[in-house]
Amino acid sequence: MPLTSGHWDFKPSWSKTGDMLVFFRRLKNDPVVTNWKTAICVIKVDGTGFHKLTDGTHTDFNQTWTRDGLNRPIWNRRNPRTGGFFVMRSKVGNRPGQEVAISDRSYHTWAYTCLKDGRILVQSAHPKQGWGYFLMTPKPGGDSRYERIDCELAKKGLLDRVSVSPSEKRVCFEHQTGFKYKDAGRTLYIADFDAKKRKITNFKAIANEEGKPIWYAYPRWIKGEAAVVYHSYQTGKGGLYLYTLKDGSTTRVSTNPRADYRYPHKVYADENITTPIFHEGFLIVSGCVGKGTTSLQLEVSGDNCSVRRHWHNPVLASGGLGLVALVLRVRGRQILAGRQAQGLVAGRVAALGPAWTMPVVTPRASTLNS
């Protein structure tokens, strides 16, 4: 069942209520990603209720939802004058022009994810507190409160694509030694997170501890926090991997070693699946013409996770460009496989109760390659 068509739609994020997606639609392309013009859009998972929250004249990226019970979309908007970003917020049902800035436009702030108490974990070049990572208490108009997060690794290099766990007691993130932005060679970490004391401690590398010049990116939690899913280019293609916390094992969950499971890439007769987001169910990967669709079942028993192929249909395919979102239930755990290109497509969508939204975000849109 197609949700959208005829457009390039990116990075869908499930609402915590489980019945809506927020995504950005590219309306103007450019070789430099930060010059794209995009619109933030919302649609229900049954394909109804589509509406734009922004008018498409801005560079709006990496939307997610608040966890404070109000279920409001937030995103990052580029300031063309400074080149930095600031954080915007709206609500479902609003029209373009009703969105409000919740960080100061004059200095860079990039939102990663939200907490239940309403604070937002951000990266910011604060004019008084300096560069760093903060819990921001948002206020319309941008007069927000910034509380610095204490993190030893942040003193040695950049943290990126930070994901707070469902319990808000852990984080996973990319870390790059040094402060000159680059994608390859990053190490993926999990760590303890204390929202009250604003501390990230007890770091543990889960991928690329050696810092090899290979692309590792987009770690995010499954519900229950038993495992972290991430992307890696270690085989020469952008595959998907599952790290299980209890035994420290890593399993490749992408099924085609020749396929690139990230954006940007062009594939005309092969599997072409991008950044997964999470929802209750199986991991569904759908390829282009001739490759069909595969269902991967995540088995979770306590802290143990495993993956097996549930079924493969060589005929069922996305037909080329689209995002495949199939939702099924598997032992109370939530996973959704997203496939982004031209349009959002749902092969079979069923709202199965409240969803946990794991945001898929980047700190700089110029490297937007989920």
N, C-alpha and C positions, 0 to 999 in steps of 0.2 A: 504494500500500500504506500504510494508516494505521499510524503508529507509536503515537500516542496519540489519545484522543478524549474528549470530554465535559469538558474542562478548559481553562483559559487557561494555556498554556505559553509561556514567553518565553526569548529569547536563547540558543538552542542553541549550544554550542561543541564542535567536533570534538576528540577526543583525538588526541594526536600519533601514536598507533598506528593511527588511521584507522578504528577499528571501533566507537567509542562516541561518544555525545553526552551532555553534561551540560547541564541547563537548570533554570530555576526555574518552579514551578507556583504560580499565584496561587490561594489557597484562601479568602481573605477580601478583598473589594474595599473601596475607600474613595476618596473624591475626592482625598484627600491620599495620594500614592503611598507615602510613608514610613510610612503606617499600614497598608499591605497586610500580610497574613500569607501567607507563601510556604513552599514546600518545595523543597529542592534534590533533583533526581532525575537518575538515570543510565539510559540505555537503549542497547542495541546498535543499530547501523544496520540490522540485519535485523528489528528489531521485538521481539527477545527480550531477556531479562535486565533488564526494568524493575525498579528499586527506588529507594526514597527514602533519602536520606542524612540528612535532617532531618525533624522531626515536624510541621512546618507551624504551629507556635505562635510562630515568630519572623519578623522581616522580614529575609529573606536575599536578596541581590541579586548579579547580575553575576559569575557563576561562570566560571572558566576552569581550565586544567590546568597543572600544573607541567611544566617542560622538563628536569628533572634526571634523567630516565629512570625515575622512579618512577610517573609518570602519575597524580598525585593531584589531585583537584579542590580548588580553593580558592574562597572567596567572601567577601563582605562582609556582616556582620550588624549590624543597628542595636541600639544600646544604648538602651532606652526611657527610662532614667534621665537620660542625658546628651544624647540626640539625635544623638550621633555614631555612627560605625561602627568595628568592629574586624574583623580577618581571621580566618576559620575555615578548617580543613582537615580532610579525611577521606580515605578511599580506597575504591575500587570494592569492593563486597561488604559494606561496613560497614552497620550498622543505625543508625537515629536514636538519638541519645544518645552515639554513639561519636565524634562530631566533637570536635575540640579547637581552642581559641583559640591562635593563633600571634602575636597582637599584644595589647598590654595593653588591657583593656576600659575603663580609666578615661580614655583620651584617644583622639581620633579618628585612625584610620588606614584608608585606602582603598587596596586593591590594584588595580593596573592590569594588570600582566602579569609573567611570570616569565622568569628567565634560566636557561641550562643549568647554571650553577654552583650553582643552588638559591636564589639571591637573588630577591627580589620587588621590582619597582619600585612604590613606594607614594607617596601623598600623606599627610602626617601633621602633626598639631599636637603635636609632641613636647614634653613638659613641660620638658626641659632644652635641647634644640636649637632649639625654636621651630617655626613653621610652615614647611613646605617639602616638597621632593621627595627621597626617599631610596631607597637600595638596602637592603632589610631582609633580614637573615639570620634566618630564622624559627627559633624554639624553642618547643616545646609549653609552654603555660602563660603565654606572652606576654612572657617575658624575652628578647626578640629584640634583635639588634644593628642599629642604624640608622646608615648612612653617607650623609651629605648629598651630593646631586648638585649640581654647580656649573653653573648655567644663567643667563645674563644676562637672558633674557626672563622668567624666574621672578621677577626683582626688579621687573619692571614690571607684572606682572599674573598671572593664573591660567593654568596649563597644565591641559589637560583631555583625557581620553580618549587617553592616551598609548599608542602601539603601537610595540613594539620589532620591528625587522625580523628575518627568519629568520637572517641572519648575525650579528645583535646588534651591528652597526656603525652602524646608523641608527635614527632614531625619526621618527615622524610624530605630530602632535598638534594640538589646537586651542589658540589663545592668545587671551586676552581682556585688553585693557588695563584695569588697575585690579583691585581685589579684591572688588568687590561683584558677587556671582554673577548672571550673566545669560546667556541662550542666544544671542540674536541679536547679530550684529555681530562675531563671532569670525573670526580669520584662521587658515587652516590652513597648517602649516609642515612641512617635512622638515628634518632636521638630522643632523649626525654625532654618533655616540654612542660614548664610550669607557668601557666598563664597568670597566676597571681603574683609570683615573684619575677615574671618576665625573664625566664632563663631557659636556655637550651643547653643541655649537658649530656654527659655519657654517650659520646658519639661512637657509632660503630659503622665502619665501611661495609657496604653490602655489594658493591660492584666497582671494578676498576680501581682498587686500592693503590695499585702501582702507578696510576696516572698515565697509562698508555695513551698515545694520541689517537684515540678512538672516540666516536660520538656515543655517549651514554646520557640519557635524558628522560625527563617526565616521570619521575617516580610518583606513585600515588597508592593510597591504602585501599585494601578491600574492607568491606564492613566486617567487624569483628577483630580487625587488626592482626590477623594471623599471618598476613603476607602483604608484600608490596609488588606491584606490577610496574615495569619500566621498559623503555626502549634501549636497544643497543645496536651498534653498527659493527660489532666484533667479527661478523662473518662476511662483511662487505656489503650487507644489506641491512636495512633497518628492521630488525626483528623485535618481538615482544617476549619478555621474560618475567617469571614469577619467582620472587625470593621469599622463602618461608622462614619466619623468625625462629621457630622452635629448634630446628635442626640446621639452620643456615644453608639449606640446599637451594639451588637455583635450577629452574626448569624452563626450557624454551616452550612457550605456548603458541607462538606463531607456527603455522604448519608448512609453509612453503619457504625453504631457505633461499630461494632465488628472488623472492618478492621483497619489495621495500614497503614496510609498514609505517611510513611516515610521509609528511608533506614537506617540501614539494617533490613530486616525481610524476612522470608520465608512463603509463603502462597500458597497452592497447589489447593485449591478449594474455594477461597474466593476473595473478592476484594483486590487488591494489587496495590495501586496507590501512587506515591511519589510526591516530591516537584513540585508544579506548577510553570511554568514560564508564562509570559504574552504575549499575542498577541490579535489582534482583534478577538472577538468571544465569543462563549459559553465555559463554563467549562465542559469538557468531561472527565468522569471517566470510565475506562474500567477494568473489573475484569477478573479473571481466569475462568476456565471451570465452567459453570453452573451459573455464576453470571451476565453475559451480560454487557451491556454498558448503561450508563445513561448520559443524557445531562442536564446540569443545566444552566438556563438562568439568567444572571445578568441584572436586571432592574435598570437603572440609570436615575434619574430625578433631575437635579440640584445637590444638595449635598446629596440627598437621594438615598440609595441603598437597593435593596432587591433581594432575590434569590428564584427561583422556579424551580421545575423539569419540563423540557421541553419535554423530552421523555425518555423512557427506552426500550431497546431491549434485551430480555433475551437470544437471540441466539448469537448476535454479541459480540465477546470477543477477547481478545488479544491472546488467545490460550496459555497463560502461560507467557513466558518471553519476555519482550519488552517494548518499550516506545511508548505510544499512544499520537499522536499529531494531534488533529483535530482543524481546524480553520474555524470559521464562523464569521459573523458580528453581533454585537449587539449594536446599537445606538452609534457607534463610539468608544466604549470602547474596550479594548484589554485584552483578557485573554486566556492563553493556559494551558491546564492541561498536565503535563509531567508525564510519567510513566516509571521509569527506571528499567532495569534489564539487560537482555541479548539482546542487539540490540536496535536500534531506529525504532519504527514502527509508521507510520502515517496512521490512519484510513481513513482520507480524508483531504488532504492538499490543500489549495488554497491561493496563495499570494494575499493579499487584500490591497496592498499599503504599505507605510512605516510602520515599526513596531517599537514599543518602547521596548527596551531591559532592563529588570530588572535583574541584575546579581544575581545569587545565589551563595554565597560565604561563606567560613568559615575562621576564622583567624588561626586555627591550624588544619592541615589535620588529626591529630591523633583523632579528634572528628568529622570527616567528616560523618555526619549522616543525610543528607538531605532527 
